[in-house]
């Protein structure tokens, strides 16, 4: 082990099947950025969060009733 050189990694060449160098050059010149858009307005987001809050409240009250009946049974 000491004094020996480790073998080098093998080299390979890969040519993509659907590669168009001209298209890539054009894309690099006019850098395209990802645009993010909101789907919900703030008003609809608040309404949706209110609905989930009411569902969660109903679920908690239901579980309290069910577990209180188990204790008295």
CHARMM-style PDB file with segment names, atoms N, HN, CA, C and O in Angstrom:
ATOM      1  N   UNK     1       0.821  -1.194   0.000  1.00  0.00      PROA
ATOM      2  CA  UNK     1       0.000   0.000   0.000  1.00  0.00      PROA
ATOM      3  C   UNK     1       0.868   1.263   0.000  1.00  0.00      PROA
ATOM      4  O   UNK     1       0.621   2.185  -0.778  1.00  0.00      PROA
ATOM      5  N   UNK     2       1.856   1.306   0.845  1.00  0.00      PROA
ATOM      6  HN  UNK     2       2.057   0.558   1.477  1.00  0.00      PROA
ATOM      7  CA  UNK     2       2.693   2.498   0.888  1.00  0.00      PROA
ATOM      8  C   UNK     2       3.592   2.523  -0.345  1.00  0.00      PROA
ATOM      9  O   UNK     2       4.158   1.504  -0.741  1.00  0.00      PROA
ATOM     10  N   UNK     3       3.708   3.680  -0.929  1.00  0.00      PROA
ATOM     11  HN  UNK     3       3.248   4.508  -0.607  1.00  0.00      PROA
ATOM     12  CA  UNK     3       4.563   3.817  -2.084  1.00  0.00      PROA
ATOM     13  C   UNK     3       3.860   3.561  -3.403  1.00  0.00      PROA
ATOM     14  O   UNK     3       4.402   3.892  -4.457  1.00  0.00      PROA
ATOM     15  N   UNK     4       2.689   2.992  -3.376  1.00  0.00      PROA
ATOM     16  HN  UNK     4       2.249   2.723  -2.520  1.00  0.00      PROA
ATOM     17  CA  UNK     4       1.951   2.743  -4.617  1.00  0.00      PROA
ATOM     18  C   UNK     4       1.061   3.935  -4.944  1.00  0.00      PROA
ATOM     19  O   UNK     4       0.553   4.620  -4.056  1.00  0.00      PROA
ATOM     20  N   UNK     5       0.890   4.155  -6.206  1.00  0.00      PROA
ATOM     21  HN  UNK     5       1.302   3.598  -6.928  1.00  0.00      PROA
ATOM     22  CA  UNK     5      -0.002   5.229  -6.624  1.00  0.00      PROA
ATOM     23  C   UNK     5      -1.398   4.661  -6.815  1.00  0.00      PROA
ATOM     24  O   UNK     5      -1.568   3.529  -7.270  1.00  0.00      PROA
ATOM     25  N   UNK     6      -2.383   5.454  -6.466  1.00  0.00      PROA
ATOM     26  HN  UNK     6      -2.245   6.373  -6.097  1.00  0.00      PROA
ATOM     27  CA  UNK     6      -3.764   5.031  -6.668  1.00  0.00      PROA
ATOM     28  C   UNK     6      -4.110   5.155  -8.146  1.00  0.00      PROA
ATOM     29  O   UNK     6      -3.634   6.069  -8.819  1.00  0.00      PROA
ATOM     30  N   UNK     7      -4.924   4.254  -8.650  1.00  0.00      PROA
ATOM     31  HN  UNK     7      -5.311   3.512  -8.103  1.00  0.00      PROA
ATOM     32  CA  UNK     7      -5.305   4.358 -10.060  1.00  0.00      PROA
ATOM     33  C   UNK     7      -6.192   5.585 -10.281  1.00  0.00      PROA
ATOM     34  O   UNK     7      -6.988   5.965  -9.423  1.00  0.00      PROA
ATOM     35  N   UNK     8      -6.029   6.183 -11.444  1.00  0.00      PROA
ATOM     36  HN  UNK     8      -5.382   5.875 -12.141  1.00  0.00      PROA
ATOM     37  CA  UNK     8      -6.827   7.366 -11.782  1.00  0.00      PROA
ATOM     38  C   UNK     8      -8.208   6.934 -12.244  1.00  0.00      PROA
ATOM     39  O   UNK     8      -8.416   5.808 -12.695  1.00  0.00      PROA
ATOM     40  N   UNK     9      -9.139   7.862 -12.117  1.00  0.00      PROA
ATOM     41  HN  UNK     9      -8.970   8.777 -11.751  1.00  0.00      PROA
ATOM     42  CA  UNK     9     -10.498   7.580 -12.545  1.00  0.00      PROA
ATOM     43  C   UNK     9     -10.538   7.464 -14.069  1.00  0.00      PROA
ATOM     44  O   UNK     9      -9.802   8.152 -14.775  1.00  0.00      PROA
ATOM     45  N   UNK    10     -11.401   6.592 -14.558  1.00  0.00      PROA
ATOM     46  HN  UNK    10     -11.999   6.033 -13.984  1.00  0.00      PROA
ATOM     47  CA  UNK    10     -11.543   6.426 -15.997  1.00  0.00      PROA
ATOM     48  C   UNK    10     -12.223   7.649 -16.602  1.00  0.00      PROA
ATOM     49  O   UNK    10     -13.088   8.267 -15.982  1.00  0.00      PROA
ATOM     50  N   UNK    11     -11.821   7.980 -17.806  1.00  0.00      PROA
ATOM     51  HN  UNK    11     -11.118   7.478 -18.309  1.00  0.00      PROA
ATOM     52  CA  UNK    11     -12.424   9.107 -18.497  1.00  0.00      PROA
ATOM     53  C   UNK    11     -13.424   8.578 -19.511  1.00  0.00      PROA
ATOM     54  O   UNK    11     -13.249   7.507 -20.091  1.00  0.00      PROA
ATOM     55  N   UNK    12     -14.451   9.340 -19.701  1.00  0.00      PROA
ATOM     56  HN  UNK    12     -14.594  10.210 -19.229  1.00  0.00      PROA
ATOM     57  CA  UNK    12     -15.447   8.954 -20.686  1.00  0.00      PROA
ATOM     58  C   UNK    12     -16.020  10.213 -21.325  1.00  0.00      PROA
ATOM     59  O   UNK    12     -15.936  11.305 -20.762  1.00  0.00      PROA
ATOM     60  N   UNK    13     -16.590  10.048 -22.479  1.00  0.00      PROA
ATOM     61  HN  UNK    13     -16.659   9.161 -22.936  1.00  0.00      PROA
ATOM     62  CA  UNK    13     -17.235  11.177 -23.144  1.00  0.00      PROA
ATOM     63  C   UNK    13     -18.701  10.820 -23.349  1.00  0.00      PROA
ATOM     64  O   UNK    13     -19.041   9.687 -23.688  1.00  0.00      PROA
ATOM     65  N   UNK    14     -19.551  11.804 -23.139  1.00  0.00      PROA
ATOM     66  HN  UNK    14     -19.274  12.725 -22.863  1.00  0.00      PROA
ATOM     67  CA  UNK    14     -20.988  11.599 -23.258  1.00  0.00      PROA
ATOM     68  C   UNK    14     -21.543  12.662 -24.183  1.00  0.00      PROA
ATOM     69  O   UNK    14     -21.360  13.855 -23.943  1.00  0.00      PROA
ATOM     70  N   UNK    15     -22.210  12.246 -25.222  1.00  0.00      PROA
ATOM     71  HN  UNK    15     -22.359  11.277 -25.417  1.00  0.00      PROA
ATOM     72  CA  UNK    15     -22.853  13.177 -26.141  1.00  0.00      PROA
ATOM     73  C   UNK    15     -24.362  13.049 -25.968  1.00  0.00      PROA
ATOM     74  O   UNK    15     -24.934  12.009 -26.295  1.00  0.00      PROA
ATOM     75  N   UNK    16     -25.018  14.097 -25.454  1.00  0.00      PROA
ATOM     76  HN  UNK    16     -24.553  14.942 -25.188  1.00  0.00      PROA
ATOM     77  CA  UNK    16     -26.470  14.028 -25.269  1.00  0.00      PROA
ATOM     78  C   UNK    16     -27.183  13.842 -26.606  1.00  0.00      PROA
ATOM     79  O   UNK    16     -26.734  14.353 -27.632  1.00  0.00      PROA
ATOM     80  N   UNK    17     -28.279  13.117 -26.589  1.00  0.00      PROA
ATOM     81  HN  UNK    17     -28.643  12.702 -25.755  1.00  0.00      PROA
ATOM     82  CA  UNK    17     -28.989  12.830 -27.821  1.00  0.00      PROA
ATOM     83  C   UNK    17     -29.743  14.042 -28.359  1.00  0.00      PROA
ATOM     84  O   UNK    17     -29.819  14.230 -29.574  1.00  0.00      PROA
ATOM     85  N   UNK    18     -30.301  14.863 -27.476  1.00  0.00      PROA
ATOM     86  HN  UNK    18     -30.239  14.710 -26.490  1.00  0.00      PROA
ATOM     87  CA  UNK    18     -31.127  15.985 -27.900  1.00  0.00      PROA
ATOM     88  C   UNK    18     -30.467  17.304 -27.526  1.00  0.00      PROA
ATOM     89  O   UNK    18     -31.128  18.188 -26.980  1.00  0.00      PROA
ATOM     90  N   UNK    19     -29.215  17.450 -27.802  1.00  0.00      PROA
ATOM     91  HN  UNK    19     -28.679  16.732 -28.245  1.00  0.00      PROA
ATOM     92  CA  UNK    19     -28.468  18.653 -27.445  1.00  0.00      PROA
ATOM     93  C   UNK    19     -28.357  19.551 -28.664  1.00  0.00      PROA
ATOM     94  O   UNK    19     -27.927  19.119 -29.733  1.00  0.00      PROA
ATOM     95  N   UNK    20     -28.754  20.811 -28.490  1.00  0.00      PROA
ATOM     96  HN  UNK    20     -29.104  21.162 -27.621  1.00  0.00      PROA
ATOM     97  CA  UNK    20     -28.651  21.776 -29.572  1.00  0.00      PROA
ATOM     98  C   UNK    20     -27.773  22.927 -29.083  1.00  0.00      PROA
ATOM     99  O   UNK    20     -28.245  23.775 -28.326  1.00  0.00      PROA
ATOM    100  N   UNK    21     -26.516  22.974 -29.496  1.00  0.00      PROA
ATOM    101  HN  UNK    21     -26.132  22.285 -30.111  1.00  0.00      PROA
ATOM    102  CA  UNK    21     -25.613  24.014 -28.983  1.00  0.00      PROA
ATOM    103  C   UNK    21     -26.052  25.427 -29.361  1.00  0.00      PROA
ATOM    104  O   UNK    21     -25.822  26.362 -28.594  1.00  0.00      PROA
ATOM    105  N   UNK    22     -26.673  25.601 -30.512  1.00  0.00      PROA
ATOM    106  HN  UNK    22     -26.860  24.841 -31.135  1.00  0.00      PROA
ATOM    107  CA  UNK    22     -27.130  26.935 -30.909  1.00  0.00      PROA
ATOM    108  C   UNK    22     -28.231  27.436 -29.979  1.00  0.00      PROA
ATOM    109  O   UNK    22     -28.247  28.607 -29.600  1.00  0.00      PROA
ATOM    110  N   UNK    23     -29.142  26.550 -29.618  1.00  0.00      PROA
ATOM    111  HN  UNK    23     -29.129  25.598 -29.926  1.00  0.00      PROA
ATOM    112  CA  UNK    23     -30.235  26.923 -28.727  1.00  0.00      PROA
ATOM    113  C   UNK    23     -29.691  27.301 -27.349  1.00  0.00      PROA
ATOM    114  O   UNK    23     -30.160  28.261 -26.738  1.00  0.00      PROA
ATOM    115  N   UNK    24     -28.707  26.551 -26.861  1.00  0.00      PROA
ATOM    116  HN  UNK    24     -28.326  25.771 -27.357  1.00  0.00      PROA
ATOM    117  CA  UNK    24     -28.148  26.844 -25.548  1.00  0.00      PROA
ATOM    118  C   UNK    24     -27.408  28.179 -25.561  1.00  0.00      PROA
ATOM    119  O   UNK    24     -27.449  28.924 -24.582  1.00  0.00      PROA
ATOM    120  N   UNK    25     -26.741  28.477 -26.656  1.00  0.00      PROA
ATOM    121  HN  UNK    25     -26.707  27.872 -27.452  1.00  0.00      PROA
ATOM    122  CA  UNK    25     -26.029  29.748 -26.758  1.00  0.00      PROA
ATOM    123  C   UNK    25     -27.013  30.914 -26.714  1.00  0.00      PROA
ATOM    124  O   UNK    25     -26.738  31.928 -26.073  1.00  0.00      PROA
ATOM    125  N   UNK    26     -28.153  30.782 -27.389  1.00  0.00      PROA
ATOM    126  HN  UNK    26     -28.376  29.958 -27.910  1.00  0.00      PROA
ATOM    127  CA  UNK    26     -29.172  31.827 -27.374  1.00  0.00      PROA
ATOM    128  C   UNK    26     -29.759  32.003 -25.976  1.00  0.00      PROA
ATOM    129  O   UNK    26     -30.014  33.126 -25.541  1.00  0.00      PROA
ATOM    130  N   UNK    27     -29.971  30.892 -25.277  1.00  0.00      PROA
ATOM    131  HN  UNK    27     -29.764  29.980 -25.630  1.00  0.00      PROA
ATOM    132  CA  UNK    27     -30.542  30.969 -23.927  1.00  0.00      PROA
ATOM    133  C   UNK    27     -29.583  31.629 -22.955  1.00  0.00      PROA
ATOM    134  O   UNK    27     -30.011  32.323 -22.033  1.00  0.00      PROA
ATOM    135  N   UNK    28     -28.283  31.418 -23.157  1.00  0.00      PROA
ATOM    136  HN  UNK    28     -27.935  30.854 -23.906  1.00  0.00      PROA
ATOM    137  CA  UNK    28     -27.310  32.038 -22.266  1.00  0.00      PROA
ATOM    138  C   UNK    28     -27.247  33.545 -22.477  1.00  0.00      PROA
ATOM    139  O   UNK    28     -27.030  34.296 -21.526  1.00  0.00      PROA
ATOM    140  N   UNK    29     -27.435  33.989 -23.707  1.00  0.00      PROA
ATOM    141  HN  UNK    29     -27.611  33.379 -24.480  1.00  0.00      PROA
ATOM    142  CA  UNK    29     -27.363  35.420 -23.989  1.00  0.00      PROA
ATOM    143  C   UNK    29     -28.530  36.161 -23.339  1.00  0.00      PROA
ATOM    144  O   UNK    29     -28.318  37.191 -22.700  1.00  0.00      PROA
ATOM    145  N   UNK    30     -29.725  35.671 -23.485  1.00  0.00      PROA
ATOM    146  HN  UNK    30     -29.897  34.835 -24.005  1.00  0.00      PROA
ATOM    147  CA  UNK    30     -30.890  36.279 -22.848  1.00  0.00      PROA
ATOM    148  C   UNK    30     -31.277  35.420 -21.671  1.00  0.00      PROA
ATOM    149  O   UNK    30     -32.141  34.552 -21.793  1.00  0.00      PROA
ATOM    150  N   UNK    31     -30.650  35.648 -20.529  1.00  0.00      PROA
ATOM    151  HN  UNK    31     -29.948  36.354 -20.430  1.00  0.00      PROA
ATOM    152  CA  UNK    31     -30.854  34.792 -19.364  1.00  0.00      PROA
ATOM    153  C   UNK    31     -32.321  34.825 -18.957  1.00  0.00      PROA
ATOM    154  O   UNK    31     -32.871  35.879 -18.634  1.00  0.00      PROA
ATOM    155  N   UNK    32     -32.939  33.653 -18.979  1.00  0.00      PROA
ATOM    156  HN  UNK    32     -32.493  32.798 -19.241  1.00  0.00      PROA
ATOM    157  CA  UNK    32     -34.338  33.542 -18.586  1.00  0.00      PROA
ATOM    158  C   UNK    32     -34.402  33.187 -17.110  1.00  0.00      PROA
ATOM    159  O   UNK    32     -33.701  32.292 -16.638  1.00  0.00      PROA
ATOM    160  N   UNK    33     -35.243  33.895 -16.403  1.00  0.00      PROA
ATOM    161  HN  UNK    33     -35.812  34.622 -16.787  1.00  0.00      PROA
ATOM    162  CA  UNK    33     -35.391  33.630 -14.974  1.00  0.00      PROA
ATOM    163  C   UNK    33     -36.753  33.018 -14.711  1.00  0.00      PROA
ATOM    164  O   UNK    33     -37.705  33.225 -15.463  1.00  0.00      PROA
ATOM    165  N   UNK    34     -36.824  32.275 -13.650  1.00  0.00      PROA
ATOM    166  HN  UNK    34     -36.051  32.106 -13.039  1.00  0.00      PROA
ATOM    167  CA  UNK    34     -38.080  31.665 -13.250  1.00  0.00      PROA
ATOM    168  C   UNK    34     -38.949  32.735 -12.604  1.00  0.00      PROA
ATOM    169  O   UNK    34     -38.498  33.476 -11.731  1.00  0.00      PROA
ATOM    170  N   UNK    35     -40.187  32.805 -13.040  1.00  0.00      PROA
ATOM    171  HN  UNK    35     -40.554  32.204 -13.749  1.00  0.00      PROA
ATOM    172  CA  UNK    35     -41.120  33.785 -12.481  1.00  0.00      PROA
ATOM    173  C   UNK    35     -42.106  33.064 -11.578  1.00  0.00      PROA
ATOM    174  O   UNK    35     -42.741  32.089 -11.982  1.00  0.00      PROA
ATOM    175  N   UNK    36     -42.226  33.555 -10.351  1.00  0.00      PROA
ATOM    176  HN  UNK    36     -41.710  34.347 -10.023  1.00  0.00      PROA
ATOM    177  CA  UNK    36     -43.150  32.977  -9.390  1.00  0.00      PROA
ATOM    178  C   UNK    36     -44.392  33.845  -9.308  1.00  0.00      PROA
ATOM    179  O   UNK    36     -44.310  35.073  -9.292  1.00  0.00      PROA
ATOM    180  N   UNK    37     -45.538  33.193  -9.258  1.00  0.00      PROA
ATOM    181  HN  UNK    37     -45.605  32.196  -9.271  1.00  0.00      PROA
ATOM    182  CA  UNK    37     -46.784  33.930  -9.152  1.00  0.00      PROA
ATOM    183  C   UNK    37     -47.610  33.360  -8.009  1.00  0.00      PROA
ATOM    184  O   UNK    37     -47.635  32.151  -7.780  1.00  0.00      PROA
ATOM    185  N   UNK    38     -48.280  34.251  -7.303  1.00  0.00      PROA
ATOM    186  HN  UNK    38     -48.260  35.234  -7.489  1.00  0.00      PROA
ATOM    187  CA  UNK    38     -49.181  33.799  -6.249  1.00  0.00      PROA
ATOM    188  C   UNK    38     -50.500  33.398  -6.866  1.00  0.00      PROA
ATOM    189  O   UNK    38     -51.046  34.108  -7.711  1.00  0.00      PROA
ATOM    190  N   UNK    39     -51.004  32.264  -6.445  1.00  0.00      PROA
ATOM    191  HN  UNK    39     -50.561  31.687  -5.759  1.00  0.00      PROA
ATOM    192  CA  UNK    39     -52.296  31.824  -6.947  1.00  0.00      PROA
ATOM    193  C   UNK    39     -53.435  32.398  -6.115  1.00  0.00      PROA
ATOM    194  O   UNK    39     -54.530  32.631  -6.626  1.00  0.00      PROA
ATOM    195  N   UNK    40     -53.176  32.622  -4.853  1.00  0.00      PROA
ATOM    196  HN  UNK    40     -52.286  32.434  -4.438  1.00  0.00      PROA
ATOM    197  CA  UNK    40     -54.221  33.122  -3.964  1.00  0.00      PROA
ATOM    198  C   UNK    40     -53.940  34.573  -3.608  1.00  0.00      PROA
ATOM    199  O   UNK    40     -52.791  34.975  -3.430  1.00  0.00      PROA
ATOM    200  N   UNK    41     -54.995  35.337  -3.511  1.00  0.00      PROA
ATOM    201  HN  UNK    41     -55.929  35.010  -3.656  1.00  0.00      PROA
ATOM    202  CA  UNK    41     -54.828  36.681  -2.981  1.00  0.00      PROA
ATOM    203  C   UNK    41     -54.819  36.580  -1.462  1.00  0.00      PROA
ATOM    204  O   UNK    41     -55.136  35.531  -0.902  1.00  0.00      PROA
ATOM    205  N   UNK    42     -54.468  37.634  -0.821  1.00  0.00      PROA
ATOM    206  HN  UNK    42     -54.210  38.486  -1.276  1.00  0.00      PROA
ATOM    207  CA  UNK    42     -54.400  37.587   0.642  1.00  0.00      PROA
ATOM    208  C   UNK    42     -55.773  37.376   1.257  1.00  0.00      PROA
ATOM    209  O   UNK    42     -55.909  36.718   2.289  1.00  0.00      PROA
ATOM    210  N   UNK    43     -56.781  37.936   0.619  1.00  0.00      PROA
ATOM    211  HN  UNK    43     -56.670  38.471  -0.219  1.00  0.00      PROA
ATOM    212  CA  UNK    43     -58.134  37.813   1.152  1.00  0.00      PROA
ATOM    213  C   UNK    43     -58.598  36.358   1.111  1.00  0.00      PROA
ATOM    214  O   UNK    43     -59.165  35.865   2.085  1.00  0.00      PROA
ATOM    215  N   UNK    44     -58.365  35.672   0.001  1.00  0.00      PROA
ATOM    216  HN  UNK    44     -57.904  36.073  -0.791  1.00  0.00      PROA
ATOM    217  CA  UNK    44     -58.773  34.272  -0.089  1.00  0.00      PROA
ATOM    218  C   UNK    44     -57.921  33.398   0.819  1.00  0.00      PROA
ATOM    219  O   UNK    44     -58.411  32.407   1.361  1.00  0.00      PROA
ATOM    220  N   UNK    45     -56.649  33.752   0.993  1.00  0.00      PROA
ATOM    221  HN  UNK    45     -56.251  34.557   0.553  1.00  0.00      PROA
ATOM    222  CA  UNK    45     -55.791  32.984   1.894  1.00  0.00      PROA
ATOM    223  C   UNK    45     -56.284  33.109   3.337  1.00  0.00      PROA
ATOM    224  O   UNK    45     -56.274  32.131   4.084  1.00  0.00      PROA
ATOM    225  N   UNK    46     -56.713  34.303   3.723  1.00  0.00      PROA
ATOM    226  HN  UNK    46     -56.721  35.097   3.116  1.00  0.00      PROA
ATOM    227  CA  UNK    46     -57.249  34.490   5.082  1.00  0.00      PROA
ATOM    228  C   UNK    46     -58.542  33.707   5.259  1.00  0.00      PROA
ATOM    229  O   UNK    46     -58.762  33.094   6.303  1.00  0.00      PROA
ATOM    230  N   UNK    47     -59.393  33.728   4.245  1.00  0.00      PROA
ATOM    231  HN  UNK    47     -59.214  34.227   3.397  1.00  0.00      PROA
ATOM    232  CA  UNK    47     -60.656  33.001   4.341  1.00  0.00      PROA
ATOM    233  C   UNK    47     -60.395  31.503   4.448  1.00  0.00      PROA
ATOM    234  O   UNK    47     -61.055  30.802   5.215  1.00  0.00      PROA
ATOM    235  N   UNK    48     -59.432  31.022   3.675  1.00  0.00      PROA
ATOM    236  HN  UNK    48     -58.896  31.591   3.051  1.00  0.00      PROA
ATOM    237  CA  UNK    48     -59.105  29.600   3.723  1.00  0.00      PROA
ATOM    238  C   UNK    48     -58.526  29.225   5.080  1.00  0.00      PROA
ATOM    239  O   UNK    48     -58.859  28.169   5.617  1.00  0.00      PROA
ATOM    240  N   UNK    49     -57.665  30.071   5.646  1.00  0.00      PROA
ATOM    241  HN  UNK    49     -57.394  30.929   5.210  1.00  0.00      PROA
ATOM    242  CA  UNK    49     -57.100  29.766   6.955  1.00  0.00      PROA
ATOM    243  C   UNK    49     -58.182  29.805   8.027  1.00  0.00      PROA
ATOM    244  O   UNK    49     -58.116  29.043   8.991  1.00  0.00      PROA
ATOM    245  N   UNK    50     -59.176  30.677   7.876  1.00  0.00      PROA
ATOM    246  HN  UNK    50     -59.229  31.295   7.092  1.00  0.00      PROA
ATOM    247  CA  UNK    50     -60.279  30.740   8.827  1.00  0.00      PROA
ATOM    248  C   UNK    50     -61.101  29.455   8.776  1.00  0.00      PROA
ATOM    249  O   UNK    50     -61.527  28.948   9.814  1.00  0.00      PROA
ATOM    250  N   UNK    51     -61.322  28.935   7.587  1.00  0.00      PROA
ATOM    251  HN  UNK    51     -60.975  29.347   6.744  1.00  0.00      PROA
ATOM    252  CA  UNK    51     -62.063  27.677   7.438  1.00  0.00      PROA
ATOM    253  C   UNK    51     -61.309  26.550   8.132  1.00  0.00      PROA
ATOM    254  O   UNK    51     -61.909  25.760   8.861  1.00  0.00      PROA
ATOM    255  N   UNK    52     -59.995  26.470   7.912  1.00  0.00      PROA
ATOM    256  HN  UNK    52     -59.508  27.112   7.320  1.00  0.00      PROA
ATOM    257  CA  UNK    52     -59.214  25.408   8.556  1.00  0.00      PROA
ATOM    258  C   UNK    52     -59.205  25.565  10.074  1.00  0.00      PROA
ATOM    259  O   UNK    52     -59.207  24.573  10.802  1.00  0.00      PROA
ATOM    260  N   UNK    53     -59.195  26.804  10.549  1.00  0.00      PROA
ATOM    261  HN  UNK    53     -59.194  27.610   9.957  1.00  0.00      PROA
ATOM    262  CA  UNK    53     -59.236  27.051  11.991  1.00  0.00      PROA
ATOM    263  C   UNK    53     -60.553  26.563  12.586  1.00  0.00      PROA
ATOM    264  O   UNK    53     -60.561  25.961  13.660  1.00  0.00      PROA
ATOM    265  N   UNK    54     -61.664  26.816  11.900  1.00  0.00      PROA
ATOM    266  HN  UNK    54     -61.657  27.305  11.028  1.00  0.00      PROA
ATOM    267  CA  UNK    54     -62.962  26.346  12.379  1.00  0.00      PROA
ATOM    268  C   UNK    54     -63.050  24.823  12.362  1.00  0.00      PROA
ATOM    269  O   UNK    54     -63.604  24.224  13.284  1.00  0.00      PROA
ATOM    270  N   UNK    55     -62.513  24.201  11.328  1.00  0.00      PROA
ATOM    271  HN  UNK    55     -62.063  24.688  10.580  1.00  0.00      PROA
ATOM    272  CA  UNK    55     -62.502  22.728  11.267  1.00  0.00      PROA
ATOM    273  C   UNK    55     -61.679  22.158  12.411  1.00  0.00      PROA
ATOM    274  O   UNK    55     -62.089  21.187  13.048  1.00  0.00      PROA
ATOM    275  N   UNK    56     -60.533  22.745  12.675  1.00  0.00      PROA
ATOM    276  HN  UNK    56     -60.199  23.534  12.158  1.00  0.00      PROA
ATOM    277  CA  UNK    56     -59.681  22.282  13.777  1.00  0.00      PROA
ATOM    278  C   UNK    56     -60.374  22.474  15.117  1.00  0.00      PROA
ATOM    279  O   UNK    56     -60.295  21.599  15.980  1.00  0.00      PROA
ATOM    280  N   UNK    57     -61.050  23.599  15.307  1.00  0.00      PROA
ATOM    281  HN  UNK    57     -61.114  24.309  14.606  1.00  0.00      PROA
ATOM    282  CA  UNK    57     -61.771  23.847  16.552  1.00  0.00      PROA
ATOM    283  C   UNK    57     -62.881  22.821  16.747  1.00  0.00      PROA
ATOM    284  O   UNK    57     -63.059  22.301  17.848  1.00  0.00      PROA
ATOM    285  N   UNK    58     -63.627  22.527  15.688  1.00  0.00      PROA
ATOM    286  HN  UNK    58     -63.482  22.950  14.793  1.00  0.00      PROA
ATOM    287  CA  UNK    58     -64.686  21.529  15.755  1.00  0.00      PROA
ATOM    288  C   UNK    58     -64.106  20.157  16.105  1.00  0.00      PROA
ATOM    289  O   UNK    58     -64.690  19.426  16.905  1.00  0.00      PROA
ATOM    290  N   UNK    59     -62.987  19.809  15.524  1.00  0.00      PROA
ATOM    291  HN  UNK    59     -62.513  20.403  14.874  1.00  0.00      PROA
ATOM    292  CA  UNK    59     -62.350  18.525  15.802  1.00  0.00      PROA
ATOM    293  C   UNK    59     -61.908  18.418  17.258  1.00  0.00      PROA
ATOM    294  O   UNK    59     -62.080  17.371  17.881  1.00  0.00      PROA
ATOM    295  N   UNK    60     -61.350  19.476  17.796  1.00  0.00      PROA
ATOM    296  HN  UNK    60     -61.211  20.327  17.290  1.00  0.00      PROA
ATOM    297  CA  UNK    60     -60.902  19.473  19.200  1.00  0.00      PROA
ATOM    298  C   UNK    60     -62.095  19.328  20.137  1.00  0.00      PROA
ATOM    299  O   UNK    60     -62.039  18.550  21.089  1.00  0.00      PROA
ATOM    300  N   UNK    61     -63.179  20.071  19.878  1.00  0.00      PROA
ATOM    301  HN  UNK    61     -63.224  20.703  19.105  1.00  0.00      PROA
ATOM    302  CA  UNK    61     -64.376  19.976  20.725  1.00  0.00      PROA
ATOM    303  C   UNK    61     -64.951  18.562  20.643  1.00  0.00      PROA
ATOM    304  O   UNK    61     -65.351  18.000  21.663  1.00  0.00      PROA
ATOM    305  N   UNK    62     -64.997  17.992  19.460  1.00  0.00      PROA
ATOM    306  HN  UNK    62     -64.673  18.449  18.632  1.00  0.00      PROA
ATOM    307  CA  UNK    62     -65.514  16.632  19.278  1.00  0.00      PROA
ATOM    308  C   UNK    62     -64.675  15.622  20.070  1.00  0.00      PROA
ATOM    309  O   UNK    62     -65.222  14.748  20.742  1.00  0.00      PROA
ATOM    310  N   UNK    63     -63.360  15.746  19.986  1.00  0.00      PROA
ATOM    311  HN  UNK    63     -62.916  16.456  19.439  1.00  0.00      PROA
ATOM    312  CA  UNK    63     -62.490  14.818  20.724  1.00  0.00      PROA
ATOM    313  C   UNK    63     -62.647  14.976  22.233  1.00  0.00      PROA
ATOM    314  O   UNK    63     -62.607  13.984  22.962  1.00  0.00      PROA
ATOM    315  N   UNK    64     -62.824  16.198  22.709  1.00  0.00      PROA
ATOM    316  HN  UNK    64     -62.856  17.003  22.117  1.00  0.00      PROA
ATOM    317  CA  UNK    64     -63.035  16.406  24.145  1.00  0.00      PROA
ATOM    318  C   UNK    64     -64.316  15.749  24.585  1.00  0.00      PROA
ATOM    319  O   UNK    64     -64.344  15.127  25.646  1.00  0.00      PROA
ATOM    320  N   UNK    65     -65.384  15.862  23.810  1.00  0.00      PROA
ATOM    321  HN  UNK    65     -65.361  16.368  22.947  1.00  0.00      PROA
ATOM    322  CA  UNK    65     -66.662  15.232  24.152  1.00  0.00      PROA
ATOM    323  C   UNK    65     -66.519  13.715  24.149  1.00  0.00      PROA
ATOM    324  O   UNK    65     -66.982  13.049  25.074  1.00  0.00      PROA
ATOM    325  N   UNK    66     -65.888  13.167  23.126  1.00  0.00      PROA
ATOM    326  HN  UNK    66     -65.511  13.708  22.374  1.00  0.00      PROA
ATOM    327  CA  UNK    66     -65.727  11.712  23.038  1.00  0.00      PROA
ATOM    328  C   UNK    66     -64.893  11.167  24.187  1.00  0.00      PROA
ATOM    329  O   UNK    66     -65.241  10.136  24.763  1.00  0.00      PROA
ATOM    330  N   UNK    67     -63.802  11.837  24.529  1.00  0.00      PROA
ATOM    331  HN  UNK    67     -63.520  12.675  24.060  1.00  0.00      PROA
ATOM    332  CA  UNK    67     -62.951  11.345  25.612  1.00  0.00      PROA
ATOM    333  C   UNK    67     -63.603  11.551  26.979  1.00  0.00      PROA
ATOM    334  O   UNK    67     -63.344  10.780  27.902  1.00  0.00      PROA
ATOM    335  N   UNK    68     -64.431  12.563  27.122  1.00  0.00      PROA
ATOM    336  HN  UNK    68     -64.641  13.190  26.372  1.00  0.00      PROA
ATOM    337  CA  UNK    68     -65.108  12.750  28.408  1.00  0.00      PROA
ATOM    338  C   UNK    68     -66.162  11.660  28.620  1.00  0.00      PROA
ATOM    339  O   UNK    68     -66.412  11.256  29.756  1.00  0.00      PROA
ATOM    340  N   UNK    69     -66.778  11.186  27.540  1.00  0.00      PROA
ATOM    341  HN  UNK    69     -66.575  11.514  26.618  1.00  0.00      PROA
ATOM    342  CA  UNK    69     -67.739  10.092  27.659  1.00  0.00      PROA
ATOM    343  C   UNK    69     -67.035   8.780  28.002  1.00  0.00      PROA
ATOM    344  O   UNK    69     -67.605   7.941  28.700  1.00  0.00      PROA
ATOM    345  N   UNK    70     -65.814   8.593  27.525  1.00  0.00      PROA
ATOM    346  HN  UNK    70     -65.351   9.275  26.958  1.00  0.00      PROA
ATOM    347  CA  UNK    70     -65.070   7.384  27.844  1.00  0.00      PROA
ATOM    348  C   UNK    70     -64.738   7.308  29.324  1.00  0.00      PROA
ATOM    349  O   UNK    70     -64.747   6.222  29.904  1.00  0.00      PROA
ATOM    350  N   UNK    71     -64.446   8.447  29.943  1.00  0.00      PROA
ATOM    351  HN  UNK    71     -64.439   9.329  29.472  1.00  0.00      PROA
ATOM    352  CA  UNK    71     -64.089   8.485  31.351  1.00  0.00      PROA
ATOM    353  C   UNK    71     -65.270   8.189  32.277  1.00  0.00      PROA
ATOM    354  O   UNK    71     -65.076   7.638  33.361  1.00  0.00      PROA
ATOM    355  N   UNK    72     -66.472   8.542  31.874  1.00  0.00      PROA
ATOM    356  HN  UNK    72     -66.630   8.990  30.994  1.00  0.00      PROA
ATOM    357  CA  UNK    72     -67.628   8.355  32.732  1.00  0.00      PROA
ATOM    358  C   UNK    72     -68.282   6.994  32.526  1.00  0.00      PROA
ATOM    359  O   UNK    72     -69.057   6.556  33.376  1.00  0.00      PROA
ATOM    360  N   UNK    73     -67.989   6.313  31.419  1.00  0.00      PROA
ATOM    361  HN  UNK    73     -67.359   6.668  30.728  1.00  0.00      PROA
ATOM    362  CA  UNK    73     -68.638   5.059  31.055  1.00  0.00      PROA
ATOM    363  C   UNK    73     -68.223   3.945  31.923  1.00  0.00      PROA
ATOM    364  OT1 UNK    73     -68.684   2.818  31.744  1.00  0.00      PROA
TER     365      UNK     73
END
